Amino acid sequence: MRCGVGESPVWHAAEAALYWTDIPGRTLWRYDPGSGQTDHWSLPEMAGCMAMTPDGGWLLAMETGLFRVARLVPGQATPPLQRVATVAHARAGMRFNDGRADRQGRFWAGTMVMDMSLAAPDGKLYRHDPVTGALDVMRDGLITPNGLAFSPDGRTMYLSDSHPARQAVWAYDYDTDTGTPSTPRLFIDMTRYPGRPDGAAVDADGGYWICGNDAGQIHRFTPDGRLDRSLAVPVAKPAMCAFGGAGLDTLYVTSIRTDDTDPLSGAVFALQPGVRGLEEPMLRA
Protein backbone atom coordinates (compact mmCIF):
# COMPACT_ATOMS: atom_id res chain seq x y z
CA MET A 1 0.00 0.00 0.00
CA ARG A 2 1.06 3.61 -0.56
CA CYS A 3 -0.39 6.41 1.52
CA GLY A 4 -0.96 9.98 0.46
CA VAL A 5 0.36 11.14 3.82
CA GLY A 6 1.23 8.26 6.14
CA GLU A 7 1.16 9.57 9.73
CA SER A 8 0.86 8.72 13.41
CA PRO A 9 2.31 5.19 13.50
CA VAL A 10 1.45 3.56 16.85
CA TRP A 11 2.67 0.15 17.96
CA HIS A 12 -0.14 -1.73 19.71
CA ALA A 13 1.81 -4.04 22.03
CA ALA A 14 -1.18 -6.16 23.08
CA GLU A 15 -1.94 -6.96 19.43
CA ALA A 16 1.70 -6.97 18.27
CA ALA A 17 0.57 -4.80 15.37
CA LEU A 18 1.32 -1.39 13.90
CA TYR A 19 -1.44 1.12 13.22
CA TRP A 20 -1.17 4.36 11.26
CA THR A 21 -3.31 6.80 9.34
CA ASP A 22 -3.34 7.98 5.73
CA ILE A 23 -4.55 11.54 6.20
CA PRO A 24 -5.88 12.48 2.72
CA GLY A 25 -6.92 8.87 2.12
CA ARG A 26 -9.22 9.02 5.19
CA THR A 27 -8.01 5.56 6.10
CA LEU A 28 -6.63 3.76 9.15
CA TRP A 29 -4.15 0.97 8.48
CA ARG A 30 -3.01 -2.01 10.52
CA TYR A 31 -0.03 -4.26 9.87
CA ASP A 32 0.68 -7.53 11.65
CA PRO A 33 4.39 -8.31 11.10
CA GLY A 34 3.90 -11.81 12.48
CA SER A 35 1.50 -12.86 9.75
CA GLY A 36 2.30 -10.20 7.19
CA GLN A 37 -1.40 -9.29 7.01
CA THR A 38 -2.44 -5.70 6.30
CA ASP A 39 -5.93 -4.36 7.01
CA HIS A 40 -7.55 -0.96 6.63
CA TRP A 41 -10.70 0.93 7.59
CA SER A 42 -12.35 3.94 5.98
CA LEU A 43 -13.02 7.14 7.96
CA PRO A 44 -15.54 9.94 7.39
CA GLU A 45 -12.91 12.65 7.91
CA MET A 46 -9.15 12.99 7.66
CA ALA A 47 -7.41 11.80 10.84
CA GLY A 48 -4.09 13.42 11.70
CA CYS A 49 -3.18 11.40 14.78
CA MET A 50 -4.54 8.90 17.29
CA ALA A 51 -4.02 7.22 20.64
CA MET A 52 -5.11 3.93 22.17
CA THR A 53 -8.03 3.83 24.62
CA PRO A 54 -8.33 1.39 27.58
CA ASP A 55 -11.29 -0.43 25.99
CA GLY A 56 -9.25 -1.49 22.98
CA GLY A 57 -10.39 1.34 20.74
CA TRP A 58 -8.86 4.59 19.56
CA LEU A 59 -9.20 8.33 19.99
CA LEU A 60 -8.82 10.09 16.63
CA ALA A 61 -8.01 13.76 16.04
CA MET A 62 -9.78 14.55 12.77
CA GLU A 63 -10.90 17.58 10.79
CA THR A 64 -13.65 18.89 13.06
CA GLY A 65 -12.71 17.49 16.46
CA LEU A 66 -11.90 14.40 18.50
CA PHE A 67 -13.71 11.11 17.97
CA ARG A 68 -13.67 7.72 19.69
CA VAL A 69 -13.93 4.51 17.75
CA ALA A 70 -14.32 1.02 19.19
CA ARG A 71 -11.77 -1.72 18.61
CA LEU A 72 -11.09 -2.21 14.94
CA VAL A 73 -11.62 -5.81 13.85
CA PRO A 74 -9.81 -7.02 10.71
CA GLY A 75 -12.26 -7.90 7.98
CA GLN A 76 -15.09 -5.87 9.49
CA ALA A 77 -16.36 -2.39 8.68
CA THR A 78 -15.37 0.68 10.68
CA PRO A 79 -17.46 0.92 13.87
CA PRO A 80 -19.52 4.09 14.37
CA LEU A 81 -17.49 7.06 15.60
CA GLN A 82 -18.48 8.95 18.74
CA ARG A 83 -17.68 12.66 18.85
CA VAL A 84 -15.80 13.58 22.02
CA ALA A 85 -15.04 17.24 21.35
CA THR A 86 -15.64 19.81 18.61
CA VAL A 87 -12.99 22.32 17.60
CA ALA A 88 -13.81 25.82 16.34
CA HIS A 89 -10.96 26.46 13.93
CA ALA A 90 -9.69 30.00 13.34
CA ARG A 91 -10.45 29.73 9.62
CA ALA A 92 -11.68 27.31 6.98
CA GLY A 93 -9.44 24.60 5.59
CA MET A 94 -7.91 23.41 8.86
CA ARG A 95 -7.50 19.98 10.45
CA PHE A 96 -5.63 18.21 13.21
CA ASN A 97 -2.10 17.10 12.43
CA ASP A 98 0.52 15.53 14.72
CA GLY A 99 -0.22 14.37 18.27
CA ARG A 100 -0.06 11.61 20.87
CA ALA A 101 -0.74 10.69 24.50
CA ASP A 102 1.56 11.90 27.25
CA ARG A 103 2.90 9.38 29.76
CA GLN A 104 0.01 10.10 32.13
CA GLY A 105 -2.65 9.35 29.49
CA ARG A 106 -3.67 12.84 28.39
CA PHE A 107 -4.04 13.46 24.66
CA TRP A 108 -2.13 16.21 22.84
CA ALA A 109 -2.70 17.27 19.23
CA GLY A 110 -2.03 20.30 17.05
CA THR A 111 -4.04 21.89 14.26
CA MET A 112 -2.85 23.44 11.00
CA VAL A 113 -4.04 25.23 7.87
CA MET A 114 -3.91 22.57 5.18
CA ASP A 115 -2.68 24.99 2.49
CA MET A 116 0.92 25.31 3.65
CA SER A 117 1.67 27.89 0.96
CA LEU A 118 -0.27 30.41 3.08
CA ALA A 119 2.21 30.04 5.98
CA ALA A 120 -0.75 30.91 8.23
CA PRO A 121 0.11 30.88 11.97
CA ASP A 122 -3.42 29.81 12.92
CA GLY A 123 -2.50 26.41 14.30
CA LYS A 124 -3.01 25.59 17.96
CA LEU A 125 -1.78 22.90 20.32
CA TYR A 126 -4.59 21.27 22.31
CA ARG A 127 -4.58 19.14 25.45
CA HIS A 128 -7.49 16.77 26.04
CA ASP A 129 -8.21 15.12 29.38
CA PRO A 130 -10.14 11.88 28.70
CA VAL A 131 -11.39 11.81 32.30
CA THR A 132 -12.96 15.28 32.46
CA GLY A 133 -13.53 15.71 28.74
CA ALA A 134 -11.80 19.09 28.79
CA LEU A 135 -10.11 20.32 25.62
CA ASP A 136 -7.77 23.24 26.28
CA VAL A 137 -5.60 25.39 24.01
CA MET A 138 -2.04 25.24 25.34
CA ARG A 139 -0.20 27.13 22.58
CA ASP A 140 -1.20 29.14 19.51
CA GLY A 141 0.60 30.84 16.64
CA LEU A 142 1.77 27.57 15.07
CA ILE A 143 1.96 26.98 11.32
CA THR A 144 2.53 23.23 11.09
CA PRO A 145 2.76 21.65 14.56
CA ASN A 146 4.71 18.41 14.58
CA GLY A 147 7.30 16.38 16.45
CA LEU A 148 5.28 16.00 19.65
CA ALA A 149 7.01 13.61 22.07
CA PHE A 150 7.81 13.14 25.75
CA SER A 151 11.01 12.13 27.53
CA PRO A 152 11.13 8.72 29.25
CA ASP A 153 10.36 10.29 32.67
CA GLY A 154 7.63 12.44 31.10
CA ARG A 155 9.16 15.67 32.42
CA THR A 156 10.20 17.09 29.06
CA MET A 157 7.80 17.77 26.19
CA TYR A 158 9.06 18.26 22.64
CA LEU A 159 7.22 20.15 19.91
CA SER A 160 8.28 21.17 16.41
CA ASP A 161 6.95 23.44 13.71
CA SER A 162 7.83 21.82 10.40
CA HIS A 163 6.84 24.69 8.12
CA PRO A 164 9.76 25.95 5.97
CA ALA A 165 9.39 29.35 7.64
CA ARG A 166 9.97 27.87 11.11
CA GLN A 167 11.92 24.56 11.09
CA ALA A 168 12.42 24.49 14.83
CA VAL A 169 12.02 22.01 17.70
CA TRP A 170 11.32 23.29 21.20
CA ALA A 171 11.68 21.56 24.55
CA TYR A 172 9.46 22.38 27.52
CA ASP A 173 9.59 21.54 31.18
CA TYR A 174 6.49 19.41 31.74
CA ASP A 175 4.53 19.16 34.98
CA THR A 176 3.34 15.56 34.96
CA ASP A 177 0.76 16.22 37.69
CA THR A 178 -1.06 19.04 35.93
CA GLY A 179 -0.09 18.37 32.34
CA THR A 180 1.34 21.86 31.96
CA PRO A 181 4.37 22.70 29.77
CA SER A 182 6.54 25.68 30.71
CA THR A 183 9.92 27.29 30.05
CA PRO A 184 10.05 26.75 26.27
CA ARG A 185 13.51 26.77 24.75
CA LEU A 186 14.94 26.06 21.33
CA PHE A 187 16.04 22.43 21.33
CA ILE A 188 17.00 22.03 17.66
CA ASP A 189 17.43 24.61 14.91
CA MET A 190 16.63 22.31 12.00
CA THR A 191 17.90 24.80 9.43
CA ARG A 192 21.35 23.45 10.41
CA TYR A 193 20.46 19.86 9.46
CA PRO A 194 19.04 18.06 6.41
CA GLY A 195 15.26 18.14 6.17
CA ARG A 196 12.37 19.86 7.88
CA PRO A 197 11.35 18.56 11.34
CA ASP A 198 8.35 16.27 11.00
CA GLY A 199 7.04 13.50 13.30
CA ALA A 200 9.15 12.12 16.15
CA ALA A 201 9.66 9.40 18.74
CA VAL A 202 11.76 9.04 21.89
CA ASP A 203 13.84 5.97 22.71
CA ALA A 204 14.43 4.36 26.11
CA ASP A 205 17.65 6.34 26.57
CA GLY A 206 15.93 9.65 25.95
CA GLY A 207 17.13 10.06 22.37
CA TYR A 208 14.80 12.17 20.23
CA TRP A 209 14.28 10.71 16.75
CA ILE A 210 12.80 13.10 14.21
CA CYS A 211 12.02 12.67 10.54
CA GLY A 212 13.94 14.97 8.23
CA ASN A 213 11.22 15.62 5.68
CA ASP A 214 12.52 16.42 2.16
CA ALA A 215 15.92 14.90 3.06
CA GLY A 216 15.10 11.19 3.37
CA GLN A 217 16.69 10.94 6.80
CA ILE A 218 15.76 10.16 10.39
CA HIS A 219 17.90 12.05 12.92
CA ARG A 220 18.61 11.09 16.52
CA PHE A 221 19.39 13.92 18.94
CA THR A 222 20.66 13.40 22.47
CA PRO A 223 18.70 14.92 25.38
CA ASP A 224 21.08 17.91 25.34
CA GLY A 225 20.33 18.61 21.67
CA ARG A 226 23.40 17.13 19.96
CA LEU A 227 23.01 15.25 16.69
CA ASP A 228 23.99 11.65 17.45
CA ARG A 229 23.33 9.89 14.15
CA SER A 230 21.21 9.94 10.99
CA LEU A 231 19.57 6.99 9.23
CA ALA A 232 18.58 7.07 5.58
CA VAL A 233 15.27 5.91 4.12
CA PRO A 234 14.74 5.38 0.37
CA VAL A 235 12.19 8.20 0.00
CA ALA A 236 12.47 11.98 0.23
CA LYS A 237 9.62 12.58 2.66
CA PRO A 238 9.60 10.47 5.84
CA ALA A 239 6.71 11.72 7.95
CA MET A 240 6.74 10.12 11.41
CA CYS A 241 8.48 7.30 13.24
CA ALA A 242 7.54 4.93 16.06
CA PHE A 243 9.25 2.10 17.91
CA GLY A 244 7.63 -1.31 17.72
CA GLY A 245 8.21 -5.03 17.44
CA ALA A 246 8.46 -7.59 20.23
CA GLY A 247 11.55 -5.93 21.67
CA LEU A 248 10.54 -2.38 20.73
CA ASP A 249 13.77 -2.31 18.74
CA THR A 250 12.28 -1.71 15.28
CA LEU A 251 11.80 1.86 14.11
CA TYR A 252 8.79 2.07 11.81
CA VAL A 253 8.69 5.09 9.51
CA THR A 254 5.68 6.33 7.55
CA SER A 255 6.12 8.54 4.50
CA ILE A 256 4.40 10.92 2.11
CA ARG A 257 3.61 10.02 -1.48
CA THR A 258 5.23 12.38 -3.94
CA ASP A 259 4.62 11.15 -7.47
CA ASP A 260 4.67 7.99 -9.52
CA THR A 261 8.35 8.42 -10.37
CA ASP A 262 9.09 7.33 -6.79
CA PRO A 263 7.26 4.00 -6.37
CA LEU A 264 8.26 3.71 -2.68
CA SER A 265 6.97 7.10 -1.58
CA GLY A 266 3.99 6.73 0.73
CA ALA A 267 5.17 3.34 1.99
CA VAL A 268 6.04 2.30 5.56
CA PHE A 269 9.62 1.26 6.36
CA ALA A 270 11.17 -0.76 9.18
CA LEU A 271 14.66 0.15 10.43
CA GLN A 272 16.91 -1.47 13.01
CA PRO A 273 18.41 1.54 14.83
CA GLY A 274 20.27 -0.42 17.52
CA VAL A 275 18.28 1.03 20.43
CA ARG A 276 14.99 0.20 22.12
CA GLY A 277 11.96 2.40 22.27
CA LEU A 278 9.23 2.91 24.84
CA GLU A 279 5.75 1.43 24.83
CA GLU A 280 3.23 3.99 23.63
CA PRO A 281 1.01 5.22 26.49
CA MET A 282 -2.68 4.46 26.57
CA LEU A 283 -5.25 7.15 27.34
CA ARG A 284 -6.38 7.16 30.94
CA ALA A 285 -9.91 6.13 31.80
N, C-alpha and C positions, 0 to 999 in steps of 0.2 A: 504494500500500500504506500501511497505518497500523499502526504498532507499538504494543504495549502499553507497553513501555519501550524506546525506541530508544537504544542505547548503543554506546560504543567504536567510533566511525567511524575507519577507517584507510584512507588513500589508498595504493593499491598502484601505485607509479610504473611498474613494469615492465609491468603490465597496463593502466595508465591507467584504473583502475576504483576505485570506493569500496566498501569492505566495512563492515558494521556488524552488530550483534546486536540482536534483539528478545528481551529477557530472559525475560519470562513466556511469550512465544510459542515459546520453545525453537527459534529459527530464526536462521540466518545469512543475511544479504542481500548482494547484489552489484549495483552499478549502474554501467553503462558509459555515461558521458555522450556519448561519440562516436556510439554507435548508438541510445542511448535504451533499451537492453535492461536489464531487471531480472530477476535470478535469485535463488532462495533454496534453502536446504537445511535439513532438519529435524535437530534434535539430541536426544540422549536425556536431557539435563539442561539447566537454564538456564545460559547462558554470560554472565558479567558483562563480560568484557573479553578481548582477544586481541592477539597479536603475530605478525608474519610470521616464518617459519623459512627458512633458506637453501635448503632443497629445494623451495621453492614452496608449502609448506603453512602451517599455522597452529598456534600454541599457544593453547589455550583455557583460561581459568580458569572453572570451572563450579561446581556445587553441592558436590561431594565432593572436588575436587582439580583438578590440572592434566592436560590431555589434549592429545596431538598428533593432528592430522588431516592427511592428505595433501592435495595441491593439489585444490581444488574446481573441478570441470569443469561449466560450464553445461549443463543438460539431463541431467546424470547424478545418480545418488543420492549421498548423503553417504558418503564412504569410511569404513571402520571407524576408530574412535578408539582410540588407544593411551594408556593411563594412564601419566603420567610421575611423578606424586606424589599421595599421599593426604593430606588435611588432617583432623585430629581437631578438630572445632569445639568450642567451649566449651559449647555447648548445642544443642538441636534447633532447626530452623527457620533455619539460617544458609546463606549462599552467598557466593561471591566477587562483588565489585562492580567498582569502577573500577580500572584498571591499564594499564600499558604497558611497553615496553622502554626502558631507559636508553640513552644514546648509546654505551655500550660493549657492548650486546647482552645485558645481564641483564634478567630479567623481574621486574616489581614489580606486586603486586596486593593489594588489601585485602578483608577479609571483613566482613560485617555481619549483624545479626539482621534478618530480612525484615519482621517486624512492628515498624515504626518507632514505633508508639504506646507500645512498652515503653521506649523511650529507653535500651536496654541497652548499656552500654559494653563489649561482649564482642568487638568487632571487632579484627582484627589486620592489620598491614601485613607482607606477606611479600616476601622477595627470593629469586628462583630463579636459580641458575646453570645454564644449559643444558649447560655443559661437564662439570661435576662431578655434576650432578643434585641438588645440595643445595637445600633449601628451608628458609630461616631466618626466624624471626620478628624483625622489626626495630623494631616498635612495637606496643604494645597499648593498651587503654583507649579505642578508637575506637568511635563509634556508627555513623556512616555515612561511611566513608572515600571521598574523592572528589578531584577536581582534581589528580591526580598528573601532573606535568610536569617537564621539565628545561630549564635555560637552554641557549642555543646552544653554549656551551663545556662544558656538562655539569657544571659545578662548583656549580650550585645546584639543589636539588630542592625542588619545591613539593608540598604536600599539604593538602587541605582536609577538614573534617568538615562535611557539609552538613545534619546534623540541626538542627531548629529550636532545640535546646538549646545548640548549639555555634556554628554559622555563622562559622567562622574558617578562614583560610588561613595556613599556616606556611611559612616558607622555611628550608632547611637548607643548611649547607655540605656539599658532597658530594665525597668522595674518589673520583676516577674510577678509581684503581688498585685499590682494595679494594672499591668499591661500598658505602661506609659513610657515612651521613648523620650530621651532628653539628651542635651549636650551633643548636638550633631557636629560632626567633623568630617573633613574630606579624607576618605580612606584610600581611594585610588583615583588618580587623574588618568582616565583611560585614553586621553589623547596621546599619551606617552607610549601606548602599547597597541599592537595590532587588533583592530576590530572595535566595534561599539559594545558597551556592556549590556548584555541581554540577561537571560535567566541564570540562576545560580543554585549552588548547593554547598553545604558545609560538611567536611569529613570529621571523623572521630577525633582527630588531632587539632581541630579548629581551623584547618585550611579552608579558604573560601575559593570555590571553583566557579568561574564565571565564563559564559560563552562569549567569545569574541566574534560577534556578528559582522559579516562582510569579510572576515579574515580566515575563516575555516579553522579556528583554533579554540581550545578550551584552556584557560589560564588558571593556575593555582597560586593564590596569594597567601602568605603566612599571616597570622593574626596581627602582626605589626605592619602589614601593608607591603611587604617585599614580594616581588615576583619570584616564585619558587621554581616553576616549570610551566611548559606549554605543551599540550597534546594536539595533534592535527587530526581533523576529520576530513573526509573526501568531498565536502560541500562547502560553499562559501558562507552559508548562513545557518550556523548552529543556533538554536533558539533557547533551549533550557536543558539542564542536566539534572540527574537524580541518581542516587546510589541505590542499588538493588541486588538481587541474587541471594542465594542462601547465606552467603557470608557477608552480604552488603559490600562486596568488593568489586562489583561491576558498575561502571559509570554509564548509564543510559543517556543518550543525547538525542533530542528531537531537533528537527530542522524545518526550514522554510523552503517551499518550492519556488524556484526561480523561473525557469523555462524548460522546454523539452530538450534543449541542448545539454542539460545536466540531468541525466536520468536518475541520479541518486538524490537530488534535492527533494526535500519533503519526507525523506525516509528517517527511520530511527536507527541509531548506531549504538553498539555496545563496546566500551573500552575497558581495558584492565589497567587502572592507574597505579596499582601497587599500594593503595591505602584502602581502609574500610570507611564506610559512611555511617550514618546514624539512621535508625528507624524513624520514618516519618510520623510525627505526632497525629493522634486522632483528636477530633473535636470533643470537648468535654460535654457531658450530658447535664 
